[in-house]
Amino acid sequence: MTGIEKFAMGAGRSAYRGTIHVGLVNDMPDTALRATELQYARLLKEASGALDVQLRFFSLSQVVRGELARSRMEGFYADADTLPTAGIDALIVTGAEPCGADLPVEGYRDALTRLVDWAEIGTISSVFSCPAAHAAVLHRSGIAPLKLPRKLSGVFTAECAGGHPLQTGMQARIQVPHSRRDTIAESDLVSQGYRILSRLSGGGVDSFARTMPGRSLFLFLQGHPEYGAETLGREYLRDMGRFLRGESDERPAVPECYFDRATEYALAALDASPRGSDDLEHHSGIISGALPLQSWRSHTIKLFGNWLALVAAEKMRRVAHPPARKKLRA
């Protein structure tokens, strides 16, 4: 257990009375930009408890934006290159879906790896979500993600390993939304010193962490616990639209364990219908009437509440015991 984790275990949840400054590097495409902002803003508000948490938005300049998005982001987002002087305590980094964002690959990769390098020494803790997690692990440890046979989409049961401060008070089995085409093998992660926090019941890693002495605690999420109740349905419609327009050869599967049975049956019947199978409007009509249960919300709030408490505890320790300044030689 690291020094950060030990201090977090012994500190009270509301002991710190200062402000926790969290940065969100939002690299999602224009269509998901605002939704991602709201998801994390609401999540941190619900998870903060008695802590004063301020969220600031950042973006990598290498992500190509449309005129409307650039106009809305102006004055609201800062360039991620300014993070070293922004006074950020903790960081959340999202990643764009490769096939859904217009990215200059080399420039984006270089910018993201610089961000990872800074976060390791410049933050108390950082969270990397899905594609960003894969990119960070590839950069730090040379572990490449593996392609899944088919996109993993739905709400899945994960089993917590336990014993880590980030999982304090969490149930042994939790629900987590996943929406991804890649994965990282557990054996590769363990061989490089990563700690597995939760595993999917059907196999595969859900979340994991790593801390080096004197470095930031990195939390990696292969799933999307921040998702709103409607997000997986919206992504399914997006993927269906790509398929119907001929932009993708893969017909998307209905997200697992997400819709109610009646909605699943209606979508299955539509896909079997010669007319409905090519009609995105019919799919949209069915999904708009569905009311998915956000079964993962309480677990997500607990996870991020623990994360904020850990950051607050370490910040309090640093305030109480600032590093000694080196004396200048005469």
Secondary structure by P-SEA (a helix, b strand, c coil): ccaaaaaaaacccccccbbbbbbbbccccccaaaaaaaaaaaaaaaaccccbbbbbbbbcccccccaaaaaaacccccccccccccccccbbbbbccccccccaaaaaaaaaaaaaaaaaccccbbbbcaaaaaaaaaaaccbbbbbcccccccbbbbbbbccccccccccccbbbbbbccbbbbaaaaaaaccccccccccccccccccccccccbbbbbccccccccaaaaaaaaaaaaaaaacccccccccccccccaaaaaaaaaaaacccccccaaaaaaaaaabbbbccaaaaaaaaaaaaaaaaaaaaaaaaacccbbbbbcc
